[in-house]
Amino acid sequence: MTDERTDDMTRFVAELEAGGVLSDAAWREAFTKVPRHVFLPAFFTPLPDGRWQAMDQSHPDYWRLVYADTTLTTQLDATIHPDPSVGPVAGAGTSSSTQPGLMAAMLDALRVTGGERVLEIGTGTGYNAALLAHRLNAQNVTSVEVDDRVADAARQRLVVAGYHPSVITGDGEQGWRPGAPYDRLVATVSVPAVPRAWLAQVRDGGMIVASLWRDLGGAPLVRLEVDGDTAQGFFLPQPGGFMPVRSANRATAALSAATRQIGISRTATVPSGVLHDDDAGLWLALQVPEVTWLGFTPDGGTDQVWLFAPDGSWAMVEDATVRVEQYGPRNLWDEVEAAYDRWDATGQPCRDRLGLTVTGTGEHRFWLDFPDATQWVDVPGRR
């Protein structure tokens, strides 16, 4: 590696430290030694028109971006891979290299001391698996990736970087039973619910660090300690959102259809900005399922936020006029306001006061401060 590239990595690690992560010297060494560019020979960058352009080392911005604290998209629509010789392409991101600062926070949340056996869900580029292998030794790291082409590329890049963890092609929601029990499990994809298979494959006293997928956002990143067939713990102060596992039923926006319908209008009691509040937004996302949002500004109008549900329900909030319009079987903004009121009535708690217990039956109990202070219960599949 050239001195210039070494300088890039040194600056990169210094920026992560300045951001409040990498307080652990062992993880700091891993980020210093593991070259991110090996795992990102090319990636997509977003264009103003919503399309993507592939970029590799021939682009003058490549090194600046690859050694920046940012997520980089590496696959679109589960089939399109970056090719800089091809012009702009359309698609939705299905694989990426996670924001390094978030990776560092999650690795720190694992609370490893050295020698723990770790199962990673979502290999992606292989960069996170390399960091784990550097810290814990490759024989202690197993990584599961659903996409065989992505897994193959990660294996090759790990070898180039000098690391040899086990990379398995399979369904991450099922874990990897042949290697169980594990001391730790970390997921770099989001799941609608914590799979029971994970609880069964992590030893008693072991930890799971994962993000729950919610269409509304909220970035619900949680650390759970396993005890028999249950696991419980607090959500982390650091928000953490990832692309969802491919089994997730993602809500889609249908603005063109919604604008042809007339809803019922009333005065909004909370502004649309509550959706993006780090603390309130977590509660809203967890309590208002299968709802996505879209920002929109009509010609000559003011900013609007639209919510959509799969059953055709929608809501439009216009903060400038303090107005909400709703249509369909679900009154979506009513649901948001009710969830916000519950958060407000509990004293507007910060996100790391919210806890989660996952039972052996799959039930998710959300509580505040103490496990017996249940706020609501979610049974996946019964929404």
N, C-alpha and C positions, 0 to 999 in steps of 0.2 A: 504494500500500500504506500502511495506517495505521501510525502510530508504534508501536502495540501489536503489530502483526504484524512490524514490523521488529525489535522487541525479542525476539519469539519466535524469529526466525531468528538473531539475535545470540547468544541463550542456547543455541540448538541447536548452533551452530558451536563455542561455548565448551565445551559438553559433549563434543563429538566430540574436540576438542583434548585435553581432560582425560583422555579415554579412550585416549590414545596414538596417535591417528591425526591426519591433517591436518598433518603436519610440513612438507609442501611448501606454500609460500606461494601458489603458483598454484592448487593444488586447494582451498586454504582460501578463496581468493577466489571460486572457482566455487560452493562450497557456500554462501557468503555471498550470492551474487547470484542463484542459480537458486532460484525459489520452489517448494518441494516441494508446497505445497497446490494449485497449479495443476494438478498431475498426479494429485492425489488428491481430487477433489471429493466422493467418497464411498468408503467401504471397509467391510469386515466386521470385527466384533469377536467373539471367541469367547464363548460363554455356558457356564455351569457344566454344563449338560446335554449339551454336545457340539454344540449347534446354533450358528448364527451370527445376529447382528443387524447390519443395515446402519446406518451412521452418516454424516451429512453435517455441514455447517457449522452447522446449527441445533442440534446437540447440544452441551451445555456442555463435553464432553471432547474435542471434535474437534481444537481447536488444540493442546492439550497432546499428543495422540497423533500428530498429523501432523508435529509438530516434536519428536519423540522418537527416540532411537536404537533403533527397533524395526521389524520387518517388518510390513507391513499387507497383508492379503489382499484382493484386488480381484475375484476370480472364483471360482466354485465349479462343479465338474463340467463345466468348459469351456463352460457355457451360462448360468449364473446370475450376474447382475451386481447390485451393491448398489442396493437401492431402499428407502430409509428408511421409505416408506409401507407396506411389507409387513412382517409380523411375522417372528419367528424362522424360519430356514430351515435345513435339513440339507444336507450336501454335503461334498465334499473339495476343498480349495484347489487351483486349477489355474493361477492367475496372482496375482502379488503385486508390491508395491513393496519391494525388498530393504532389509534393515537398513542404514541409512546408514553406520554404522561399517564394515561389511563392504564396502560399495561403495567407501568411501575407501581401505581397505586394498588392494583389487583395483586401483583406479585408480593408486595409488602403485606397485604391483607392475609396472605396465606400463612404468615407467621412461621416460616420454615427456619430451622437452625442448621440444616445440612444433613443430607442422607435420606430425607423423606422421599417416599414413592408417590409420584404425582401423575394423575390422569388429566390430560388437557383435552377439552372438547372444542373442536374447530381449529385444525392445523393452519389453514390459510396458507400464507407464504412460508411458514416454518420459522419465522423470526422469534416468536414467543417461545416455541419449543427449544430453540437454540439458547435463549436466555436461561430457561429452566435447566437445560443440560449443562450449561457452563457453571451454574451455581450448585447443582445437585448431582452431577455426573449423569451421563447419557443413559446408563442402565436403569436409572430410577425414573425415567420419563417415558410415558406412553401418550401418544397424541392420536386422536381419531378425527378423520376428515371424510365427509360424505361424498365428495366429488373426487372420482378417481384421477382425473387429469390434474386437479389441484394438488392432490396428495403426491402424485408422481413428481411434479415440479418441486414440491417442498422437500421430498427425499433427496433429489439431486442437489438442491441448493444447500441443504444441511451438510451433505458430504463435502461440497466445495468449501464450506465454512469450517469444516473439521469436526462436526458433531454427528453422532449416530444414535439418536433416540429411536424408539419404535414408533413408526407411523403406520397406523391401521386405516384402511379404507372401510368405512362402515357408518352406521347411523349413530351419531353422537348421543342421541336421547337414550339409546340402549347402553351407553357406556362401553366398556370392554371387559366382560366378565373373566376371560382367561387370565388377566393380569391382577385381578382383585385378590385381597383387599388393598386399597390405596390409603395413604395417609392424608392426601389432599386431592381435591378435584377443582379445576379452574376452567370456566367456560368462556370462550371468546366469541360465542354466538349467544343470542338471546333466546330464551325458551318461554312459551306461554305459561308453563308451570314447571316446578322442579320435578323431574322424573323420579319415580320410585326406584328405578334401576340404579340411579346414582346413590341413593341412600343405602341400598343393599351392597354397593361395591366400595363404600368408604368405611373404614373401621370405626369402632366406637371411639369418640374423642377426636376423630379426624374432622377436617373442615372442607366445606364447599363454598366457593366464591363464584357467583353467577349473577347474571342480569335477567330480569323477567321482561318478556316482550309485551308491550302494550302499544297499540296503534296510536294512542293519544300522546305517547312520549313518556315523560317522567324519568327516564333513565334509571329504573329501579335496580340498583346494585346492592346485593345482600351477601353477608357472610353467615353461614350456618354451621353449627357444631352438631355432629351426628351422635345420637344416643339411641342405640337399638334401631328400631324401624322408624324413628322420628328424627327431625333435625330442626334446630331453632337458632335464631340470632337476630341481630339488628341490621337494618339497612345502613350502608356506609354513607358518610358525609359527602363522599365523592360521587357525583352522578356518573353512571356508566351505561351507555346504550350501544347495542351492536345490531348488525343485521340479524334477522330472525332465522331460526331453523326453518328448513324448507317445508316442514309440515304445518307451520303456522298459517292460520287463515287471516291474511292481511286484508283489512278494510281498504276499499279503494274510493277515490274521490270521483264524483260525477257531476262537476259543476255545470256542464252544458245542459244536462237534463234538469238539474235543480232550478236553473234560472227560467225554465219554462213553466214552473209551478208557482202557485201562490200559497204562501203559508200564513200562519196566524201571528200577528205582531203584538208586542208588549214592550214595556220598559225593562231593560236588563238591570239586575241588581248587583252584578259583579262585572268588571271589564274583562275583555278577552285576554289581557296580559296575565291573568292568573294561571293560564295554561302553561306558561313558561317560567313561573316562579319555581325556584329549586325545591322549596319545601311544600307549598300548596300543590304544585304541579304533580308531585309524586302521588299524593292522595287522590287527586282527580284522575290521573291515568289508571291507577289501580282499581278505582271504584266505578269508572265509566268505561266498560269494556267494548271492544269491537267498534271503536269510533276513531276516525282519523280526521285531520284538519288540513286546511289550505288557506293561505293568505291571498287576498285578491283586492285589486283596486280598480273599479270600473272607470271608464273614460269620464272625466269631469266629476267623479265622485270622491268619496273618502275611503280610507282603508277599511276592509272588511275581513273577518275571519269566518270561514265556513267549516262546519262539522258534517261528517257523513257517516252513515251506518249501512251495513249490507242490506237491510230490509227496505232501503229507499228513504229512510228518515234523513232529514237534514236540518241544520240550524245556521242562521247567518247573524253574526254580531257586528254591529257598527258602533264603535266606542264614541265617535264624534257626536252621534245623535242619541246615544244611550238607548239604542233600540236592538231588539232581537226578534227575528222572524223564524218560525219553526214549521216543519211539515212532516207528516208521516206518523207511523204507529208509536214511535218514541219521541218524546219532547226532549231532545238532546241537551239543550241549554238548561232546561229544568234539572236534568240529572247532574250537570256540572255545578249548578248553583247549590243543589242539595249537598253534594260532596264537599263543596267549599264551605258551606255553613257548618258541616260536621267538623271539618278541620279547624275552623274559626272557634267553634264552641269548646274545643279541647285546649284552647290557648295558643293556637297557631304554632304547633310544635315543629322544630327543625326535623329534617328527614332522618337523622340518625337516632331519634327517639322512637321511631316506628320499628317494630319487630315483626318477625314471621316465624310461625311454627308450621312445619310440613309433617303430616302424619303418614303412617304406613298405608292408609287408604287413599292418599292423595289430597286430602283436605288441606287447604291453606288458611291458617288463622292469623289475622293481622291484629297486632296488639300495640299498646302504647306504654313504654317504659318497663312494664312487667308482663310476663306471659299470661297471667290471669286477668289482665285488663284488655280483654278482647274488644276490638272496635267493629270488626265485621269478619265474616267467614266466606271463603270462596271455594266452591267445589268444582274443579275443572270439568267441563262437559255438561254442567247443569245450569249454565247461564241462560 
